[in-house]
Amino acid sequence: MSTPEQRMQPLPAEQWGDAEYAAFGALLGLPGDQVPRAGSGEPYDPLRFDIIGLLARHPQMARTFLTFNGFLLQRGELPARLRELVILRVAQTRRSAYEWGQHVRMAERHDITADDITRLAAGNEGFEGADRLVLEAADEMLAEGHARWETWQALTHTLGEHAAMEFIFVVGVYVLSAMAFETWRLPPVPGTAPLPD
């Protein structure tokens, strides 16, 4: 099956300026003047991250979005393992190959094994406790557009109110991201895990 051609291209190096570096810096927790320059070849060179290059086409929006997403990814109270399981479920359900590939790679750094990912791709069997709760709650939100009240109560009881609130927003942010990635036809990064059938 052929992949549709990408519609939108990341911002080229010569178009990066102060506003674009400030936007990426919001995710990295750095002032814009400390963000590696586009084309520098450094590990956080913006040209290494296609999604950053796409978002940078609207730097004011990108800065606000990346500040919020950076909080969810780096400073929130929802445990990283649970967050990554939820993001993978969103990517799988919303059929975002880019999101799946990126977060399989990230999941490995957050105590999620290859066996966990295989089980997740097949459903919720084999998960228990908080893992099972967040996967089932994510499925419910994706199917119904919200969590039922009893699900919300279970989330707050198990995770605490702050982490439960973050869970809701992680689902929403990654649904939004998947819609953008698929609209722009952002291809998966070569060498990342393929989206399961």
Secondary structure by P-SEA (a helix, b strand, c coil): cccccccccccccccccaaaaaaaaaaacccccccccccccccccccccaaaaaaaccaaaaaaaaaaaaaaaccccccaaaaaaaaaaaaaaaccaaaaaaaaaaaaaccccaaaaaaaaaccccccaaaaaaaaaaaaaaacccccaaaaaaaaaaccaaaaaaaaaaaaaaaaaaaaaaaaccccccccccccc
